Amino acid sequence: MATDWNPSSVHPALSAKFLTPIADLIWKVQRKVSKHVQPQEGDDNWVAGCTAYKRRVHALTQMSLEEGYRDWLWAGHLDTQFGIRIHGFPIRIYRSLEEGGIPERYALGSPGELNLLADLNLKYDAIYRLEVVTKKLGRPLDIRIVEVNEGTGDITNSAAIPRSRDVDAPVAKADLSVRSIRRKPAVVLPKPTVKPNEEKRANPNEKEKPA
Amino acid sequence: MTFSGARLRVARSFHGLTQRELADKVSVANSLIAAFENGVKQPSDEIREALCATLRVEEPYFDVAHTDEFQEAESNFRRRITASGKTKRQVLARATMFGMVIDRLRTFGEFPPFNFPSFPAKTLGDVEGIAERCRYHWGLGIDAPIGDVASVAENAGAVILNVDIGTAEKVDAFSRFGQNSVIVLNTEKDSPSRTLFSLAHEIGHGVLHQHASARSMPLDLKETEADYFAGAFLLPRDAFAADFLANRALDWEGLLDMKRYWRVSLQAMLHRAHQLRLIDAAEYRLRFKKLSVWGWRKEEPEEPAPEQPVLFGEAMQRAYADYRKRPADLAKELGWTRDIFESTTGVLIPDGGDTKLSLVGRRPLRIS
């Protein structure tokens, strides 16, 4: 897995500009849920996960209808699973515990999701997930964007999403120096010429106009 | 003595005159002008002289049996729907006159042979691949910008003429491919990136629409295909997409940097990005709203240096170097006055017996 993976190199939708407000919202929801979990009343990870899921669906759906977000964010069901689309780019969300790994059910792309990615001319075997990393009982640790190999279920790339306090991190800036290395110089053809005509070649001293 | 009605029509359109206006100027009936142009009647010597004086040509101008008159059906206009018929006729006449000079210059030197491949598109989707085939055909590859698009067209045998048609006259470019392949570009808008796109658009017509059946194609479809070609030709999909996606935050600074590299307008790049689904419709609209707010839809920053076609100048130099033909001699042989020659070609004819040929003094052409 590349440690310096820049998700926006996959698609502009995966830039901090779009992911950060979503990560902020998920973080807020997750923290609130973790505060209200009551283990003494029988709440466990499963309860924290379900509550966080329901609230996250609600919060993201509301957000996708708000001015300033609705132009680029869509939230709803991609086939049967809840997910979001940023400028059409589909992402599903899952919660993982500290020890990592990705549950098998999240590693499979749904037909609708795969079709959307195919329409964007991206790698045929990669799908994308927002990973909400938590401690036990839902306390959030990190929110990451991960690339998953749809065939094997392995995480091939992963990057932390900066939250609003560090939204101006370098990832949000165009890295022109990196790009210029990859660029090839422009192709320039030789200037066109008008050759002497055959008649002139045959009679080099001819100065009068041709017939 | 022969009299070419076609040449009368061309000279009249060149000056933007209707048959009635010309008839008034030479004091004959309107129907007589039509009869001359259609070859039904021959003008008397007196009327002929009046026509020459009014249209600013010499008598030999009419003494040509065959004229390669550019027809609208075989030509391509990149224009807005509001372009007037008068403007179109004037541009056609201008190009026909220019074609006469090129015909004459062909007797003094060999122009690059016609090398526009004919690749008709069955569907709009075919155009993407056709643009790539063309880039390979002309040795351009598909992974870098084209440094000089005018050279591509001229090496393929088309002669380019820059003309100031005027903003009010909504013609961006004109082309005609065949015996005399000519591309006329409207440089009035003073936007080199836009002119470059127009040139690529006209090259697209040369590749996609040179087969006979293209004449019956709907104009809208031809224009759409040529636009698609221009985008795909200037911004090949893989290289452009990689560069676009490297612009991590899709910021304007990055887009302007891309403009400096690709030499294509921001608007054309955004359109291409949307076409390749690198951005969705919402983002596309948002970006264009920004362009409008900043006034960049009319005048963009970071314009590339304008391209200078060279083939016509080369031919003039060849005529002088090998045959001592000065612009004044060419004008005389064509039966044109100095004024007509200068306004058609942009080449200034020096006063007196100066034999030195200079193309530096080319003046901006303007259709008025």
Interface residues (C-beta under 8 A of the other chain):
Chain A: N6 S8 S9 V10 H11 P12 S15 A16 K17 D71 W72 H87 G88 D119 L120 N121 V171 A172 K173 A174 D175 L176 V178 R179 R182 R183 K184 P185 A186 V187 V188 L189 P190 K191 P192 T193 V194 K195 P196 N197 E198 K200 E206 K207 E208 K209 P210
Chain B: L105 T107 F108 G109 E110 F111 P112 W138 G139 L140 G141 D143 A144 P145 I146 G147 D148 S151 V152 E154 N155 A239 A241 A242 D243 F244 L245 A246 N247 R248 A249 L250 D251 E253 G254 D257 Y261 R263 L276 R277 L278 I279 D280 A282 E283 L286 V310 L311 E314 A315 Q317 R318 D322 Y323 R324 K325 E333
